[in-house]
């Protein structure tokens, strides 16, 4: 085994073995900080889940045996589908036996999980089977990739699966799924790394933290086919995110834009480094393994099957968790990956601000030359007039629109009991003065 060194791109397993002082992270935990969920939060989620489950079993009956589920593809894809198959299983009182096709024949669900904690909750989710042994299980049903629902509950569960994300995140079974996933991480070496990073980089500078996930493509075939990577130059993406963070700072956090840090996670590490040169407020996790330029996304056993596969998947999960510990999670693009982050942010009482352009632009950061905007916000493009300037288009996107019919700008949510509150960004004339970058 090669020696560990603390440097950019170092093995995440090496990081787990290196003393905290070597990482320049706090050697001991701040007693005022705890990761989600703590014991009381876990019990609250469990109680709500059991009440929901009791009602479902009364309506549909209980079923014996395991539901066995094998997931594929990237972390966001497999996590959302595993979640929904778990909801189906729990609605009949069943355990979900889950296999995430992982690196080198491992079960990817267990990555970053503490084994003792995982076993404590295995009546809900079991992950004891390797991908090679999936078909050897005795199961009531075996499902792969897309979840399958019983006929008598299909309409309800499909609506939950395909419906509005902020509503899905409030569901008691969904909350319990994420609590189970996170409790295994909080008690693991990965959780220790996350906790120390949060205390140093998020809590140790006296600044508010805005988290941003940028999915820039990086050669991912599926993203390219779906037209998800931005078609504008990267510096325009950076400019857009920085200006939006300025608005969020003043209008959601009520702080000066000069008193924030922007934590960025992306599928392109070189882009994050360039973003930091563009805006000195940008910070990122520098102690992991990243995709090579143009590599795409890791989907289990990618060609080569080397040790970097495990390190890469661990880094992706770690960054996803870190995004959930920011004061505001800003999602300018659509990505299933950030569902984990959104749940964490809302469960902790933080805000999640969503780009409403998703509804008409398939999640892409809008091209300023073709952005669809309201006429009363900026000039509308037509054959008889000049194309609106890029700045006018960005102004329209940042300004937002009336909350009751908002398909532009951002909607911001936070959890209050079991409710989400909408915060519509105000017009530019009422907002913090524009920063020059």
C-alpha positions as CSV (number, residue, x, y, z in Angstrom):
1,X,0.0,0.0,0.0
2,X,1.4,3.4,-0.9
3,X,2.2,5.9,1.8
4,X,-0.3,8.6,2.7
5,X,0.6,12.2,2.2
6,X,-1.5,15.3,3.0
7,X,-1.9,16.9,-0.4
8,X,-4.5,17.8,-3.0
9,X,-6.0,14.6,-4.4
10,X,-4.9,12.5,-1.5
11,X,-6.7,9.2,-0.9
12,X,-9.8,9.7,1.3
13,X,-8.9,6.5,3.2
14,X,-5.5,8.1,3.9
15,X,-7.3,11.2,5.3
16,X,-9.2,9.0,7.6
17,X,-6.0,7.6,9.0
18,X,-4.1,10.9,9.4
19,X,-4.3,12.7,12.7
20,X,-6.5,15.8,12.7
21,X,-3.6,18.1,13.4
22,X,-1.8,17.0,10.2
23,X,-4.9,18.1,8.3
24,X,-4.8,21.5,9.9
25,X,-8.3,20.8,11.2
26,X,-9.3,21.0,14.9
27,X,-8.1,18.0,16.8
28,X,-11.1,17.9,19.1
29,X,-14.8,18.6,18.5
30,X,-16.4,21.9,19.4
31,X,-18.9,21.0,22.2
32,X,-21.3,23.5,20.7
33,X,-21.5,21.7,17.4
34,X,-23.1,18.4,16.5
35,X,-23.9,16.8,13.2
36,X,-27.5,15.9,12.2
37,X,-29.2,13.8,13.4
38,X,-28.4,13.7,17.1
39,X,-30.2,11.2,19.4
40,X,-33.3,13.4,20.0
41,X,-33.6,14.2,16.3
42,X,-33.3,10.5,15.4
43,X,-36.0,9.6,17.8
44,X,-38.3,12.3,16.5
45,X,-37.8,11.1,12.9
46,X,-38.4,7.5,13.9
47,X,-41.6,8.3,15.8
48,X,-43.0,10.2,12.8
49,X,-42.0,7.3,10.5
50,X,-43.6,4.7,12.7
51,X,-46.9,6.6,12.9
52,X,-47.0,6.9,9.1
53,X,-46.1,3.2,8.8
54,X,-48.8,2.1,11.1
55,X,-51.4,3.9,9.0
56,X,-50.0,2.4,5.8
57,X,-50.1,-1.1,7.2
58,X,-53.7,-0.6,8.3
59,X,-54.6,0.4,4.7
60,X,-52.5,-2.1,2.8
61,X,-51.6,-4.9,5.1
62,X,-48.2,-6.3,6.3
63,X,-46.0,-8.4,4.1
64,X,-43.3,-10.9,5.1
65,X,-39.8,-11.2,3.6
66,X,-37.2,-8.9,2.3
67,X,-37.6,-6.4,-0.5
68,X,-34.2,-6.6,-2.3
69,X,-33.1,-3.7,-4.4
70,X,-30.0,-3.2,-6.6
71,X,-29.2,0.4,-7.6
72,X,-27.0,1.7,-10.4
73,X,-25.5,4.8,-11.8
74,X,-24.3,8.0,-10.1
75,X,-24.9,8.8,-6.4
76,X,-27.9,11.1,-7.0
77,X,-29.6,8.7,-9.3
78,X,-29.3,5.7,-7.1
79,X,-30.1,7.5,-3.9
80,X,-33.4,8.9,-5.0
81,X,-34.5,5.5,-6.4
82,X,-33.3,3.6,-3.3
83,X,-35.3,6.1,-1.2
84,X,-38.5,5.3,-3.0
85,X,-38.0,1.6,-2.9
86,X,-37.4,1.9,0.8
87,X,-40.7,3.8,1.2
88,X,-42.5,1.0,-0.7
89,X,-41.0,-1.6,1.6
90,X,-41.6,0.2,4.8
91,X,-45.3,0.8,3.9
92,X,-45.7,-3.0,4.2
93,X,-43.5,-3.4,7.2
94,X,-40.7,-4.9,5.3
95,X,-36.9,-4.4,5.4
96,X,-35.1,-3.2,2.3
97,X,-32.0,-5.1,1.5
98,X,-30.0,-2.7,-0.6
99,X,-27.0,-3.2,-2.9
100,X,-25.3,-0.3,-4.5
101,X,-23.0,-1.6,-7.2
102,X,-19.7,-0.3,-5.9
103,X,-16.0,-0.2,-6.6
104,X,-14.1,-3.5,-6.8
105,X,-17.2,-5.6,-5.9
106,X,-18.1,-3.7,-2.7
107,X,-21.6,-2.6,-1.7
108,X,-21.4,1.2,-2.2
109,X,-24.2,1.8,0.4
110,X,-21.6,1.0,3.1
111,X,-19.1,3.6,2.0
112,X,-18.5,6.1,4.8
113,X,-20.9,4.2,7.1
114,X,-20.1,3.1,10.7
115,X,-20.7,-0.7,10.8
116,X,-22.0,-0.8,14.4
117,X,-24.4,2.1,13.8
118,X,-25.6,0.5,10.5
119,X,-26.3,-2.8,12.2
120,X,-28.3,-1.0,14.9
121,X,-30.9,0.1,12.3
122,X,-30.8,-2.9,9.9
123,X,-34.4,-3.8,10.5
124,X,-35.1,-0.8,8.2
125,X,-32.2,-1.0,5.7
126,X,-29.8,-3.9,5.4
127,X,-26.6,-3.7,3.3
128,X,-24.9,-7.0,4.2
129,X,-24.9,-8.4,0.6
130,X,-22.2,-7.8,-2.0
131,X,-23.2,-7.1,-5.6
132,X,-22.0,-10.6,-6.6
133,X,-24.4,-12.2,-4.1
134,X,-27.5,-10.1,-4.8
135,X,-29.2,-12.9,-6.7
136,X,-28.5,-15.5,-3.9
137,X,-30.8,-13.7,-1.4
138,X,-34.2,-15.1,-0.5
139,X,-36.4,-12.1,-1.3
140,X,-40.1,-11.4,-1.5
141,X,-39.2,-9.2,-4.5
142,X,-36.1,-8.3,-6.4
143,X,-35.9,-4.9,-8.1
144,X,-33.2,-3.1,-10.0
145,X,-32.7,0.6,-10.9
146,X,-36.3,2.0,-11.2
147,X,-38.4,1.4,-8.1
148,X,-41.5,-0.7,-8.3
149,X,-44.7,0.0,-6.4
150,X,-47.7,-2.0,-5.4
151,X,-50.8,-1.4,-7.5
152,X,-52.9,-0.2,-4.6
153,X,-50.3,2.5,-3.6
154,X,-48.7,3.2,-7.0
155,X,-50.5,6.5,-7.6
156,X,-49.6,7.9,-4.3
157,X,-45.9,6.7,-4.4
158,X,-45.4,7.8,-8.0
159,X,-46.7,11.3,-7.0
160,X,-44.2,11.3,-4.2
161,X,-41.4,10.1,-6.5
162,X,-42.1,12.4,-9.4
163,X,-43.6,15.3,-7.6
164,X,-42.3,18.6,-6.1
165,X,-39.0,18.0,-4.3
166,X,-39.7,20.4,-1.3
167,X,-42.9,18.4,-0.6
168,X,-41.1,15.0,-0.9
169,X,-38.4,16.2,1.6
170,X,-41.1,16.8,4.2
171,X,-42.5,13.2,4.1
172,X,-41.9,11.3,7.3
173,X,-40.6,8.2,5.5
174,X,-38.2,10.3,3.4
175,X,-37.0,12.1,6.5
176,X,-36.3,8.7,8.1
177,X,-34.4,7.4,5.1
178,X,-32.1,10.4,5.2
179,X,-31.7,10.1,9.0
180,X,-30.7,6.5,8.6
181,X,-28.2,7.4,5.9
182,X,-26.7,10.3,7.9
183,X,-26.5,8.6,11.3
184,X,-24.1,6.0,9.9
185,X,-21.9,8.8,8.5
186,X,-21.9,10.9,11.7
187,X,-20.3,8.1,13.7
188,X,-17.8,7.1,11.0
189,X,-14.3,8.4,10.1
190,X,-15.9,10.3,7.2
191,X,-18.2,12.0,9.7
192,X,-15.1,13.0,11.7
193,X,-13.5,14.6,8.7
194,X,-16.7,16.4,7.8
195,X,-17.2,17.7,11.4
196,X,-13.7,19.1,11.6
197,X,-13.9,20.7,8.2
198,X,-17.1,22.3,9.1
199,X,-15.7,23.7,12.4
200,X,-12.6,25.1,10.7
201,X,-13.9,26.4,7.4
202,X,-17.6,27.1,8.1
203,X,-17.6,28.1,11.8
204,X,-14.0,29.3,12.3
205,X,-14.0,32.5,10.2
206,X,-17.0,34.5,11.6
207,X,-18.6,34.5,8.1
208,X,-21.9,33.1,6.9
209,X,-21.5,30.2,4.4
210,X,-23.4,29.8,1.1
211,X,-23.0,26.3,-0.5
212,X,-23.2,25.9,-4.2
213,X,-23.1,22.7,-6.3
214,X,-22.1,23.3,-10.0
215,X,-22.6,20.4,-12.4
216,X,-20.5,21.5,-15.4
217,X,-20.5,18.2,-17.3
218,X,-16.8,17.3,-17.4
219,X,-17.4,14.9,-20.2
220,X,-20.5,13.1,-18.7
221,X,-22.3,11.6,-21.6
222,X,-25.8,11.6,-19.9
223,X,-25.5,15.3,-19.0
224,X,-24.4,16.2,-22.5
225,X,-27.3,14.3,-24.0
226,X,-29.7,16.1,-21.7
227,X,-28.2,19.5,-22.5
228,X,-27.4,20.1,-18.8
229,X,-23.9,21.6,-19.0
230,X,-23.9,25.4,-19.3
231,X,-23.4,26.7,-22.8
232,X,-21.9,29.9,-21.5
233,X,-18.2,30.5,-20.7
234,X,-17.2,29.5,-17.2
235,X,-16.4,33.0,-16.1
236,X,-20.0,33.9,-16.8
237,X,-21.1,31.0,-14.6
238,X,-18.8,32.2,-11.8
239,X,-20.1,35.8,-12.3
240,X,-23.7,34.7,-12.1
241,X,-23.1,32.6,-8.9
242,X,-21.1,35.3,-7.2
243,X,-23.8,37.9,-7.9
244,X,-26.6,35.6,-6.8
245,X,-24.6,34.9,-3.6
246,X,-24.5,38.6,-3.0
247,X,-28.3,38.8,-3.2
248,X,-28.8,35.8,-0.9
249,X,-26.4,37.3,1.6
250,X,-28.4,40.5,2.0
251,X,-32.0,39.2,1.4
252,X,-31.9,35.9,3.1
253,X,-29.1,36.0,5.6
254,X,-29.3,39.8,6.2
255,X,-25.5,40.1,6.1
256,X,-23.0,42.0,4.0
257,X,-21.8,40.1,0.9
258,X,-18.3,40.9,2.2
259,X,-19.1,38.7,5.2
260,X,-19.8,35.4,3.4
261,X,-17.8,32.5,2.2
262,X,-19.0,30.4,-0.8
263,X,-18.4,26.7,-0.4
264,X,-18.4,25.1,-3.9
265,X,-18.6,21.5,-4.9
266,X,-18.4,20.5,-8.5
267,X,-17.7,17.7,-11.0
268,X,-14.8,19.7,-12.3
269,X,-12.1,20.4,-9.7
270,X,-10.1,22.7,-12.1
271,X,-13.2,24.8,-12.4
272,X,-13.5,25.2,-8.7
273,X,-9.9,26.3,-8.5
274,X,-10.5,28.8,-11.3
275,X,-13.7,30.0,-9.5
276,X,-11.6,30.7,-6.3
277,X,-9.2,32.8,-8.4
278,X,-12.2,34.7,-9.8
279,X,-13.8,35.2,-6.3
280,X,-11.6,35.0,-3.2
281,X,-14.6,34.1,-1.1
282,X,-14.8,30.7,-2.6
283,X,-13.6,27.7,-0.5
284,X,-13.7,24.0,-1.3
285,X,-12.7,20.6,0.2
286,X,-9.1,20.1,-1.0
287,X,-8.3,16.7,0.7
288,X,-9.9,14.2,-1.6
289,X,-9.9,12.5,-5.0
290,X,-11.6,14.1,-8.1
291,X,-12.6,13.2,-11.6
292,X,-9.9,13.8,-14.2
293,X,-10.8,16.4,-16.8
294,X,-13.4,15.0,-19.3
295,X,-13.8,11.7,-17.3
296,X,-17.5,12.1,-16.6
297,X,-19.1,10.6,-13.5
298,X,-18.1,7.5,-11.5
299,X,-20.8,4.8,-11.8
300,X,-19.6,1.9,-9.7
301,X,-16.9,-0.2,-11.4
302,X,-15.7,2.1,-14.0
303,X,-12.9,0.8,-16.3
304,X,-9.6,0.2,-14.4
305,X,-11.3,-0.6,-11.1
306,X,-8.4,0.9,-9.2
307,X,-8.3,2.2,-5.7
308,X,-9.1,5.7,-6.9
309,X,-12.7,4.5,-7.5
310,X,-13.5,4.2,-3.7
311,X,-11.7,7.5,-2.9
312,X,-13.6,9.3,-5.6
313,X,-17.0,8.0,-4.5
314,X,-16.1,8.9,-0.9
315,X,-15.1,12.4,-1.9
316,X,-18.5,12.9,-3.7
317,X,-20.4,11.8,-0.7
318,X,-18.4,13.9,1.7
319,X,-18.8,17.1,-0.4
320,X,-22.6,16.3,-0.6
321,X,-22.8,16.2,3.2
322,X,-20.7,19.4,3.6
323,X,-23.1,21.3,1.3
324,X,-25.9,20.5,3.7
325,X,-24.1,22.2,6.6
326,X,-24.0,25.6,4.9
327,X,-26.2,28.5,6.1
328,X,-27.9,28.6,2.6
329,X,-27.7,25.9,0.0
330,X,-27.9,27.5,-3.4
331,X,-28.8,25.2,-6.3
332,X,-28.5,27.1,-9.6
333,X,-28.8,23.8,-11.6
334,X,-30.8,20.6,-11.4
335,X,-29.0,17.6,-9.9
336,X,-30.4,14.6,-8.0
337,X,-27.1,14.6,-6.0
338,X,-28.1,17.5,-3.9
339,X,-31.2,15.9,-2.4
340,X,-29.0,14.7,0.5
341,X,-27.7,18.3,0.9
342,X,-31.2,19.8,0.8
343,X,-32.5,17.4,3.5
344,X,-29.6,18.2,5.7
345,X,-30.0,22.0,5.2
346,X,-33.7,22.0,5.9
347,X,-33.5,19.6,8.8
348,X,-30.9,21.8,10.5
349,X,-33.0,25.0,10.0
350,X,-30.9,26.4,7.2
351,X,-32.3,27.7,3.9
352,X,-32.4,26.1,0.5
353,X,-32.7,28.5,-2.5
354,X,-33.7,27.0,-5.8
355,X,-33.3,28.4,-9.3
356,X,-36.8,28.5,-10.8
357,X,-35.4,28.6,-14.3
358,X,-35.3,24.8,-13.9
359,X,-39.0,24.8,-14.9
360,X,-38.3,26.0,-18.4
361,X,-34.6,25.4,-19.0
362,X,-34.2,21.7,-17.9
363,X,-32.0,22.7,-15.0
364,X,-29.3,24.5,-17.0
365,X,-27.8,27.8,-15.9
366,X,-29.6,30.0,-18.5
367,X,-27.6,31.4,-21.4
368,X,-27.9,35.2,-21.0
369,X,-28.4,35.5,-24.8
370,X,-31.5,33.3,-24.7
371,X,-32.9,33.4,-21.2
372,X,-36.7,33.5,-21.1
373,X,-37.7,36.5,-18.9
374,X,-40.7,38.5,-18.1
375,X,-41.3,41.7,-20.1
376,X,-41.8,43.8,-17.0
377,X,-38.4,42.7,-15.7
378,X,-36.2,43.1,-18.8
379,X,-36.6,43.6,-22.5
380,X,-38.0,40.6,-24.4
381,X,-36.1,39.4,-27.4
382,X,-37.9,39.7,-30.7
383,X,-37.1,39.8,-34.4
384,X,-37.9,43.5,-34.5
385,X,-35.5,44.6,-31.8
386,X,-31.9,44.1,-30.7
387,X,-31.1,41.2,-28.4
388,X,-31.2,42.2,-24.8
389,X,-27.7,42.5,-23.3
390,X,-26.3,39.8,-21.1
391,X,-26.4,42.1,-18.1
392,X,-30.1,42.8,-18.6
393,X,-30.8,39.1,-18.8
394,X,-28.8,38.4,-15.7
395,X,-30.6,41.2,-13.9
396,X,-33.9,39.6,-14.8
397,X,-32.9,36.2,-13.5
398,X,-31.5,37.7,-10.2
399,X,-34.6,39.9,-9.7
400,X,-37.0,37.1,-9.7
401,X,-40.8,37.6,-10.1
402,X,-44.0,37.7,-8.1
403,X,-44.0,34.7,-5.7
404,X,-47.4,33.4,-6.7
405,X,-46.4,32.8,-10.3
406,X,-42.6,32.5,-10.1
407,X,-40.8,30.7,-12.8
408,X,-37.8,33.0,-12.8
409,X,-35.3,33.9,-10.1
410,X,-35.0,32.0,-6.8
411,X,-37.4,30.5,-4.3
412,X,-35.9,30.0,-0.8
413,X,-37.3,27.5,1.7
414,X,-36.6,26.6,5.3
415,X,-38.3,24.1,7.5
416,X,-40.5,25.2,10.3
417,X,-42.1,22.2,12.0
418,X,-43.4,20.4,9.0
419,X,-43.8,23.5,6.8
420,X,-41.6,25.2,4.2
421,X,-41.7,28.9,3.9
422,X,-41.3,30.7,0.6
423,X,-39.0,33.8,0.4
424,X,-39.0,35.6,-2.9
425,X,-36.0,37.8,-3.6
426,X,-36.8,41.4,-3.9
427,X,-36.2,43.7,-6.8
428,X,-32.7,45.0,-7.4
429,X,-33.7,48.5,-6.3
430,X,-34.4,47.1,-2.8
431,X,-31.4,44.8,-2.6
432,X,-27.8,45.2,-1.5
433,X,-25.7,47.3,-3.8
434,X,-24.2,45.3,-6.7
435,X,-20.6,44.1,-6.2
436,X,-18.0,44.6,-8.9
437,X,-16.0,41.5,-9.5
